[in-house]
């Protein structure tokens, strides 16, 4: 018997009145491991990756998972086993790749503030490429590589000044953003990179933002990037790979982003028409691989009626799910056990942290009582990886579901865990 999946969540569905993730009843996981609890569907991550692989069928492609979206070791291990490399933005993330069994030769190091120590660490590890984001960084990387006797493979991240039409905090490709080299300066920066000792130019890169739900920004940025490839190679500097970044959005609240394979069908048609279809391609998806694979389970603590608002207070908070507080982001919220057809009261769903910004959802119709459990949807990306210990709250446990099997991949933190490295006077 098939069960209709929740919109945007192909492996999360009600069977009867109970919510399941793949073949596991979510409430059973909450009873076994407590709440708040993050639960991820391996089949969902596999399906999301397969859409990219279909889109690039027959092409030279390296997928580098943007691990800032979710850097839990078992998640990294899964993608490493699928042949993925990793897009990192810190030395700590490089250490996570190693700990998860990833191939450091498939690592791309992005980010605007790489330190000399991180550069040396990555050079000694033998990573695939540095995505350089400024002229000053180029000079420092040359110094570090030369002094350590290494050659640093570099790609310049170009800021194509294309509006991704997303939240301003996750827009990265406009002139006012801190990322990348200005489009107009690109050729001069490549000429400088080619002349500097200790560097080898290997590619070109752009990444215009995150949670992008239209194809047009990608198409516009691709045109601008290919114009630059033509100009750079005409100046005698070969470009071996073209990196299109990531940023494809997911369905949080009726969003309709193109599927990965449909998007790349459009982009590759443009790339082929320009004569670059046989190049080595790099992509760096993050949210689109893991976002809708995950949910956060929470328990209802109290129902608090008010004159203007009714509050449903749960045991998950902004330290577990920071996106609503940071981006005013929408996450679907559903009960683990469906109630009858009676009209449900409307609540603001909030956490126990002592901040007015500690809210998870506004104006949600929920038929719940204290002790009931809820699932916050689309919680696979930028939740656990951005979580904190604010209010001395231990970070949640995590479970990865594979068909009927559930694997505990992170133990719940205790209060003692949170101050283990601290010292009294």
BAMAR-885581 format. One line per 3 residues: for each residue z, y, x of C-alpha. Coordinates in nm, 4 decimals. Layout:
N
Z/Y/X; ...
//
This chain:
425
0.0000/0.0000/0.0000; -0.0927/0.3432/0.1349; 0.1379/0.6408/0.0972
0.0036/0.9974/0.0929; 0.1054/1.1786/0.4089; 0.2578/1.5239/0.4020
-0.0109/1.7926/0.4545; -0.0844/1.8275/0.8268; 0.1453/1.5353/0.9113
-0.0676/1.2198/0.8978; 0.2144/0.9837/0.9967; 0.4976/1.1311/0.7880
0.5059/1.0269/0.4214; 0.7308/0.9390/0.1296; 0.7536/0.5731/0.0361
0.9071/0.5772/-0.3042; 1.1647/0.8548/-0.2791; 1.2431/0.8070/0.0929
1.0786/0.9917/0.3828; 0.9282/0.7724/0.6545; 0.7840/0.8540/0.9957
0.5329/0.5801/1.0719; 0.7162/0.2642/0.9561; 1.0709/0.3911/1.0052
1.2918/0.5400/0.7339; 1.4028/0.8774/0.8662; 1.7450/0.8583/0.7014
1.8159/0.5365/0.8932; 1.7564/0.7267/1.2175; 1.9914/1.0060/1.1086
2.2631/0.7539/1.0230; 2.2189/0.5803/1.3599; 2.1972/0.8866/1.5834
2.3515/1.1755/1.3894; 2.2117/1.5218/1.3277; 2.0531/1.7520/1.4322
1.7969/1.4978/1.5470; 1.4395/1.5366/1.6698; 1.2042/1.2534/1.5765
0.8475/1.2189/1.7061; 0.5559/1.0009/1.5968; 0.3691/0.8384/1.8859
0.0743/0.7593/1.6586; 0.0432/1.1270/1.5715; 0.0278/1.2269/1.9387
-0.2278/0.9515/2.0022; -0.4466/1.0677/1.7130; -0.4322/1.4306/1.8238
-0.5366/1.3374/2.1782; -0.8153/1.1138/2.0457; -0.9684/1.4106/1.8621
-1.0124/1.5924/2.1939; -1.1509/1.2807/2.3571; -1.4066/1.2401/2.0762
-1.5073/1.6034/2.1117; -1.5795/1.5551/2.4820; -1.7320/1.2070/2.4612
-1.9782/1.1572/2.7465; -1.8561/1.4662/2.9358; -1.6586/1.5052/3.2566
-1.3176/1.6020/3.1222; -0.9586/1.6221/3.2442; -0.6983/1.6858/2.9754
-0.3913/1.8579/3.1214; -0.1115/1.8546/2.8636; 0.0593/2.1961/2.8493
0.4067/2.0571/2.8892; 0.5922/2.3760/2.7997; 0.5307/2.2730/2.4369
0.7543/1.9676/2.4756; 0.8647/1.8532/2.8189; 1.0855/1.5572/2.7260
1.0326/1.2838/2.9841; 0.9215/1.0120/2.7422; 0.6647/1.2482/2.5872
0.5285/1.3247/2.9342; 0.5281/0.9530/3.0151; 0.3220/0.8806/2.7037
0.0557/1.1355/2.7962; 0.0521/1.0223/3.1596; -0.0185/0.6682/3.0386
-0.3151/0.8044/2.8424; -0.4640/0.9421/3.1640; -0.3611/1.3024/3.1046
-0.2712/1.5489/3.3735; -0.0299/1.8359/3.3150; -0.0396/2.2133/3.2950
0.2862/2.3404/3.4460; 0.4412/2.6852/3.4799; 0.7374/2.6169/3.7100
0.8586/2.4028/3.9946; 1.1031/2.2403/3.7554; 0.8167/2.1254/3.5356
0.6502/1.9727/3.8420; 0.9687/1.7750/3.9050; 0.9577/1.6540/3.5441
0.6003/1.5306/3.5936; 0.7136/1.3281/3.8940; 1.0193/1.1926/3.7092
0.7979/1.0827/3.4178; 0.5553/0.8980/3.6448; 0.2726/1.1507/3.6089
-0.0027/1.1944/3.8658; 0.0596/1.5150/4.0617; -0.3085/1.5136/4.1610
-0.3848/1.5989/3.7964; -0.1473/1.8973/3.7794; -0.2594/2.2557/3.7215
-0.0033/2.5251/3.8061; -0.0307/2.8277/3.5747; 0.2004/3.1250/3.5190
0.2208/3.4845/3.6343; 0.5368/3.4603/3.8475; 0.5064/3.1676/4.0875
0.7557/3.2002/4.3721; 0.6788/3.1202/4.7351; 0.9119/2.8197/4.7118
0.7246/2.6897/4.4058; 0.3891/2.7416/4.5772; 0.5050/2.5423/4.8796
0.6497/2.2690/4.6582; 0.3168/2.2337/4.4745; 0.1126/2.2399/4.7967
0.3272/1.9669/4.9505; 0.2950/1.7596/4.6325; -0.0850/1.7876/4.6448
-0.1558/1.9313/4.3000; -0.5058/1.9641/4.1587; -0.5266/2.3423/4.1265
-0.3430/2.6735/4.1086; -0.4480/2.8944/3.8176; -0.4014/3.2306/3.9898
-0.3115/3.5183/3.7594; -0.3197/3.8278/3.9815; -0.4621/3.9656/4.3039
-0.1120/3.9947/4.4507; -0.0487/3.6259/4.3816; -0.3737/3.5381/4.5580
-0.2571/3.7131/4.8752; 0.0851/3.5450/4.8710; -0.0616/3.1998/4.8045
-0.2923/3.2479/5.1035; 0.0081/3.3337/5.3229; 0.2106/3.0338/5.2025
-0.0794/2.7903/5.2383; -0.1738/2.9146/5.5855; 0.1841/2.9114/5.7141
0.2396/2.5551/5.5906; -0.0939/2.4186/5.7117; -0.2292/2.3493/5.3631
-0.5396/2.4529/5.1724; -0.4673/2.5717/4.8184; -0.7319/2.4887/4.5551
-0.7557/2.7922/4.3274; -0.8995/2.8909/3.9942; -0.8766/3.2497/3.8725
-0.7440/3.2995/3.5221; -0.9672/3.5551/3.3555; -0.8418/3.7827/3.0795
-1.1539/3.8080/2.8590; -1.0059/4.0775/2.6280; -1.0636/3.8622/2.3182
-0.8300/3.8905/2.0184; -0.7041/3.5410/1.9285; -0.5725/3.6700/1.5927
-0.2302/3.5153/1.6315; 0.1293/3.6398/1.6658; 0.1491/3.9159/1.9321
0.4147/3.7250/2.1288; 0.1745/3.4316/2.1788; -0.1433/3.6325/2.2342
-0.2402/3.6141/2.6022; -0.6026/3.7240/2.6345; -0.5994/4.0961/2.5534
-0.5962/4.3869/2.7982; -0.2366/4.4677/2.7058; -0.1116/4.1186/2.7944
0.0493/4.0298/3.1275; -0.1721/3.7267/3.1892; -0.4838/3.6819/3.3986
-0.7218/3.9053/3.5908; -0.9125/4.1766/3.4046; -1.2661/4.0727/3.3143
-1.4086/4.3699/3.5033; -1.2245/4.2762/3.8261; -1.3125/3.9077/3.8245
-1.6054/3.9066/4.0680; -1.4191/4.1188/4.3226; -1.1161/3.8892/4.2997
-1.3334/3.5807/4.3543; -1.4931/3.7431/4.6566; -1.1461/3.8162/4.7956
-1.0336/3.4573/4.7249; -1.3381/3.3174/4.9044; -1.2593/3.5314/5.2095
-0.8878/3.4586/5.2357; -0.7649/3.1847/5.4717; -0.5920/2.8816/5.3249
-0.7679/2.9042/4.9883; -1.0544/2.7058/4.8363; -1.2167/2.8313/4.5170
-1.2652/2.5377/4.2796; -1.2811/2.6745/3.9253; -1.2433/2.9434/3.6615
-0.9995/2.9542/3.3717; -0.9070/3.1358/3.0534; -0.6323/3.0917/2.7951
-0.6354/3.3505/2.5173; -0.3260/3.2567/2.3187; -0.1482/3.0000/2.1072
-0.1591/2.8897/1.7417; -0.5232/3.0003/1.7108; -0.6708/2.8944/1.3766
-1.0312/3.0157/1.4059; -1.3204/2.9072/1.6250; -1.4604/3.2594/1.6749
-1.2159/3.3719/1.9488; -1.2964/3.0595/2.1526; -1.6704/3.1119/2.1105
-1.6467/3.4776/2.2143; -1.4266/3.4004/2.5154; -1.6575/3.1171/2.6229
-1.9572/3.3516/2.6233; -1.7703/3.5985/2.8422; -1.6513/3.3241/3.0764
-1.9984/3.1772/3.1235; -2.1359/3.5242/3.1970; -1.8813/3.5440/3.4784
-1.9664/3.1970/3.6123; -2.3282/3.3056/3.6388; -2.2303/3.6282/3.8152
-1.9880/3.4598/4.0569; -2.2305/3.1842/4.1536; -2.5078/3.4404/4.2015
-2.2766/3.5947/4.4630; -2.2693/3.2638/4.6488; -1.9340/3.1251/4.5284
-1.9716/2.7859/4.3549; -1.7553/2.7083/4.0511; -1.6810/2.3353/4.0323
-1.4792/2.3229/3.7111; -1.4483/2.5347/3.3985; -1.1055/2.5441/3.2341
-1.0922/2.6470/2.8679; -0.7140/2.6529/2.8372; -0.5530/2.5471/2.5123
-0.4036/2.7295/2.2164; -0.5555/2.5434/1.9200; -0.3257/2.5872/1.6217
-0.1737/2.3384/1.3796; -0.0966/2.3375/1.0083; 0.2472/2.4934/0.9596
0.1980/2.6445/0.6139; -0.1491/2.5788/0.4774; -0.3114/2.6871/0.8046
-0.6638/2.5518/0.8450; -0.7492/2.5405/1.2164; -1.0637/2.3514/1.3129
-1.0040/1.9980/1.4334; -1.0306/1.9553/1.8087; -1.3514/1.7509/1.7877
-1.5154/1.9975/1.5460; -1.4189/2.2934/1.7636; -1.5597/2.1352/2.0763
-1.8815/2.0380/1.9023; -1.9394/2.4111/1.8487; -1.8295/2.5116/2.1963
-2.0310/2.2439/2.3756; -2.3435/2.3418/2.1831; -2.3025/2.6924/2.3255
-2.2186/2.5584/2.6748; -2.5226/2.3269/2.6723; -2.7493/2.6099/2.5609
-2.6292/2.8119/2.8592; -2.7011/2.5225/3.0973; -2.3425/2.4341/3.1942
-2.2973/2.1122/2.9990; -2.2781/1.8872/3.3054; -1.9825/2.0669/3.4675
-1.6342/1.9291/3.5114; -1.4277/2.0594/3.2192; -1.0531/2.1122/3.2028
-0.8495/2.1750/2.8875; -0.4783/2.2400/2.8475; -0.3695/2.1582/2.4904
0.0010/2.1614/2.4079; 0.1068/2.2458/2.0518; -0.1988/2.0742/1.8993
-0.0970/1.7427/2.0614; 0.2716/1.7389/1.9694; 0.3502/2.0051/1.7076
0.2946/1.8077/1.3903; 0.4141/1.4848/1.5523; 0.7759/1.5966/1.5298
1.0453/1.6793/1.2805; 1.4056/1.7921/1.3080; 1.6563/1.6202/1.0803
1.9576/1.8215/0.9672; 2.2472/1.7724/0.7269; 2.3406/2.0153/0.4500
2.6925/2.1428/0.5221; 2.7487/2.3959/0.2448; 2.5723/2.5638/-0.0461
2.6771/2.9282/-0.0688; 2.5641/3.1279/-0.3750; 2.5360/3.5041/-0.3417
2.4403/3.8096/-0.5447; 2.1045/3.8556/-0.3691; 2.0547/3.5258/-0.1859
2.1658/3.1667/-0.2119; 2.2282/3.0035/0.1240; 2.1836/2.6417/0.2223
2.3827/2.6054/0.5449; 2.2702/2.3163/0.7649; 2.3891/2.1778/1.0982
2.0682/2.2690/1.2841; 2.0512/2.6249/1.4142; 1.8441/2.8760/1.6067
1.9492/2.7105/1.9311; 1.7763/2.3908/1.8082; 1.4834/2.5548/1.6268
1.4228/2.8971/1.7868; 1.0747/2.9673/1.6478; 1.1822/3.1290/1.3159
1.4194/3.3686/1.4955; 1.1673/3.4467/1.7719; 0.8383/3.4604/1.5845
0.9388/3.4747/1.2172; 0.7670/3.1363/1.2113; 0.7302/2.9137/0.9064
0.8365/2.5487/0.9126; 0.8128/2.3254/0.6083; 1.1486/2.1869/0.4937
1.1695/1.8713/0.2815; 1.4528/1.6405/0.1726; 1.4806/1.2940/0.3233
1.5398/1.1651/-0.0293; 1.3356/1.3131/-0.3122; 1.5259/1.4179/-0.6238
1.3989/1.4165/-0.9816; 1.1702/1.6712/-1.1433; 1.4450/1.9163/-1.2362
1.3905/2.2766/-1.1288; 1.5335/2.3264/-0.7812; 1.7384/2.6332/-0.6835
1.5937/2.8681/-0.4217; 1.7798/2.9007/-0.0928; 1.7552/3.0639/0.2447
1.8099/2.7735/0.4843; 2.0360/2.8922/0.7660; 2.2319/2.7501/1.0558
2.5953/2.7839/1.1704; 2.5298/3.0092/1.4722; 2.6941/3.3524/1.4564
2.3736/3.5581/1.4362; 2.1963/3.6999/1.1323; 1.8758/3.5820/1.2994
1.9927/3.2211/1.2657; 1.7657/3.1215/0.9815; 1.5295/2.8255/0.9528
1.3480/2.9005/0.6259; 1.3403/3.1753/0.3640; 1.3239/3.1248/-0.0134
1.2909/2.7464/-0.0265; 1.3230/2.5525/-0.3510; 1.5500/2.2576/-0.2694
1.7382/2.0182/-0.4935; 2.0173/1.9315/-0.2487; 2.3927/1.8847/-0.2290
2.6311/1.8978/0.0686; 2.5883/1.5779/0.2690; 2.2175/1.5476/0.1886
1.9722/1.5553/0.4777; 1.6596/1.7641/0.5292; 1.3602/1.7375/0.7612
1.2252/2.0530/0.9238; 0.8560/1.9797/0.9792; 0.6141/2.0730/1.2589
0.9025/2.0640/1.5067; 0.7336/1.8785/1.7916; 0.6345/2.1905/1.9869
0.8425/2.4803/2.1202; 1.1646/2.3574/1.9628; 1.3430/2.1155/2.1957
1.1708/2.2723/2.4973; 1.3077/2.6165/2.3999; 1.6458/2.4960/2.2742
1.9687/2.6287/2.4244; 2.3424/2.5761/2.4324; 2.4266/2.9024/2.2553
2.7706/2.8835/2.0906; 2.8360/2.5841/2.3212; 2.6251/2.3648/2.0986
2.4990/2.0496/2.2669; 2.1261/1.9939/2.2442; 2.0095/1.7421/1.9870
1.9221/1.3789/2.0453; 1.5549/1.2764/2.0397; 1.3861/0.9616/1.9094
1.0257/0.8483/1.9601; 0.8871/0.6232/1.6857; 0.6117/0.3708/1.7539
0.5212/0.1842/1.4355; 0.8378/0.0009/1.3246; 1.0171/0.0683/1.6553
1.2390/0.3658/1.7335; 1.3322/0.4557/2.0914; 1.6185/0.6909/2.1758
1.4605/0.9124/2.4432; 1.7365/1.1733/2.4834; 2.1073/1.1320/2.4225
2.2935/1.4004/2.2323; 2.4683/1.6465/2.4637; 2.8440/1.6747/2.4464
3.0393/1.9952/2.4992; 3.1400/1.8574/2.8394; 2.7736/1.8145/2.9297
2.7090/2.1833/2.8605; 2.9662/2.3052/3.1174; 2.9430/2.0225/3.3679
2.8074/2.2474/3.6434; 3.0587/2.5287/3.5917; 3.3647/2.5924/3.8102
3.7025/2.7466/3.7338; 3.8388/3.0162/3.9646
//
